[in-house]
Amino acid sequence: MKSAVETLSPTRVKLSVEVTFEELAPHISNAYKALGERINIPGFRKGKVPQAMIEQRVGRPAILDEAINSSLSPFYAAALKEQNVFVIGRPNIEVTELVDREKFSFTAEVDVRPELKLPDFSKITLTVEDVVVSDTEVAEQVDVLRARFGTLTTVEKAVESGDFVSLDLNATINGEAVDGGTAKDLSYEVGTNRMVDGLDEALIGLEAGESKRFETTLVGQKDGEKGAVDATVKAVKHRDLPELNDEFAKLASEFETLAELRTDIQTRLERVKHLEQGAHARDLLVEKLIADVEIPLPTNIIEDEVNDHLEKEGRLEDEAHRKEVTEEVTKSLTQEILFDNIVSAESVSVNESELTEYLIRASQRYGMSPDQFIKEISEAGQITTMVAEVSRAKALAGVLSRVKVVTTSGKEVNLEELAPKQAAPAAE
């Protein structure tokens, strides 16, 4: 087999492939077998018809057509490997020459990943915010801890924001009960807006035994469908917080004094903000590379993905939504092309332990056991996608370690210790 590649644009190439009949022979043999299974000739069982009779019945062109159709995929794949072409789209294949018992040739036009000119990462400087933990932030964390050890006391008063209530809810649409729309003896902290839109406003001012009806959009119903919700307060409760002293520190933590507890909270907050610094630096690097590096995009792939997405949603004519989806697909494809170029330039590979570690963390995000998660993505053919995600994030973490990162005050930040953590989640 001979192959050649012609660059049509930065994102599209044309492969020309010439195959000898000696290389095509196994496919011709398989074509006879396949056609022999489909035709009925009196006196012969299916699959046992001599080749000469098959050829007589269907004709030599039909046999060649069957053989060529079955061979295009493996010959195309071999040509891609030979020419080291990284495709990102479906090929448009055309048979250009066929000389029986001598050769056949075909061409394949296909979209490819463009080769980007990446910068010298060691010359890039990124600026992130300084890590500063305020007394207010520490106090807020202490208050959260106090709330965990607070006690609820029933009180005779009107509901205010911050109170807890025991309540019943009943939802209806046009006077008809909603399936699953009744709940009793719920405990709810007023003002958190964690349940039903409009509930907080309805509850404030009510006392135990009082009810109020309000209109709201009901979850689980048709998009935007509103209904009526009756909220009945059964009890009003106030949360009493423990005194803020050394005894509380002993109760709520392993520390002996409140000062030690506050110092520990300060340290933990600083650690979180240092991790956020690393994530921010990563995002800034991606933004800078997308802005500075010329990244050609295959417009027909974007159009095909957008149309597929809109067709599945039944919104092909929704131009506003088309614009929104086009922006999302364009952003995603731009990042994929950038990251894959970095993977290639950095010669990044993923070993089994790195992939396993990533899959275990991913399974936790989906609330599944690692074995079940791996089984499902394997059956869905998504392992290759997972490997690509780990490769891209690992490559990005590697180049990030060479970038100079400074804070707004001029302090240099060392992100190398964050690199292993960066190698797991795919960058958004």
Stockholm file with secondary structure:
# STOCKHOLM 1.0

chainA/1-428         MKSAVETLSPTRVKLSVEVTFEELAPHISNAYKALGERINIPGFRKGKVPQAMIEQRVGRPAILDEAINSSLSPFYAAALKEQNVFVIGRPNIEVTELVDREKFSFTAEVDVRPELKLPDFSKITLTVEDVVVSDTEVAEQVDVLRARFGTLTTVEKAVESGDFVSLDLNATINGEAVDGGTAKDLSYEVGTNRMVDGLDEALIGLEAGESKRFETTLVGQKDGEKGAVDATVKAVKHRDLPELNDEFAKLASEFETLAELRTDIQTRLERVKHLEQGAHARDLLVEKLIADVEIPLPTNIIEDEVNDHLEKEGRLEDEAHRKEVTEEVTKSLTQEILFDNIVSAESVSVNESELTEYLIRASQRYGMSPDQFIKEISEAGQITTMVAEVSRAKALAGVLSRVKVVTTSGKEVNLEELAPKQAAPAAE
#=GR chainA/1-428 SS CEEEEEEEETTEEEEEEEEEHHHHHHHHHHHHHHHHHHCCCTTSCTTCCCHHHHHHHHCHHHHHHHHHHHHHHHHHHHHHHHHTCCBCSCCEEEEEEEETTTEEEEEEEEEBCCCCCCCCGGGCEEEECCCCCCHHHHHHHHHHHHHHTCEEEEECSCCCTTCEEEEEEEEEETTEEEEEEEEEEEEEETTSCCSSTTHHHHHTTCCTTCEEEEEEECTTSSTTCEEEEEEEEEEEEEEECCCSSHHHHHHHSSCSSHHHHHHHHHHHHHHHHHHHHHHHHHHHHHHHHHHHSCCCCCHHHHHHHHHHHHHHHTCTTCHHHHHHHHHHHHHHHHHHHHHHHHHHHTTCCCCHHHHHHHHHHHHHHTTCCHHHHHHHHHHTTCHHHHHHHHHHHHHHHHHHTTSEEEETTSCEECCGGGHHHHTSSCCC
#=GC SS_cons         CEEEEEEEETTEEEEEEEEEHHHHHHHHHHHHHHHHHHCCCTTSCTTCCCHHHHHHHHCHHHHHHHHHHHHHHHHHHHHHHHHTCCBCSCCEEEEEEEETTTEEEEEEEEEBCCCCCCCCGGGCEEEECCCCCCHHHHHHHHHHHHHHTCEEEEECSCCCTTCEEEEEEEEEETTEEEEEEEEEEEEEETTSCCSSTTHHHHHTTCCTTCEEEEEEECTTSSTTCEEEEEEEEEEEEEEECCCSSHHHHHHHSSCSSHHHHHHHHHHHHHHHHHHHHHHHHHHHHHHHHHHHSCCCCCHHHHHHHHHHHHHHHTCTTCHHHHHHHHHHHHHHHHHHHHHHHHHHHTTCCCCHHHHHHHHHHHHHHTTCCHHHHHHHHHHTTCHHHHHHHHHHHHHHHHHHTTSEEEETTSCEECCGGGHHHHTSSCCC
//
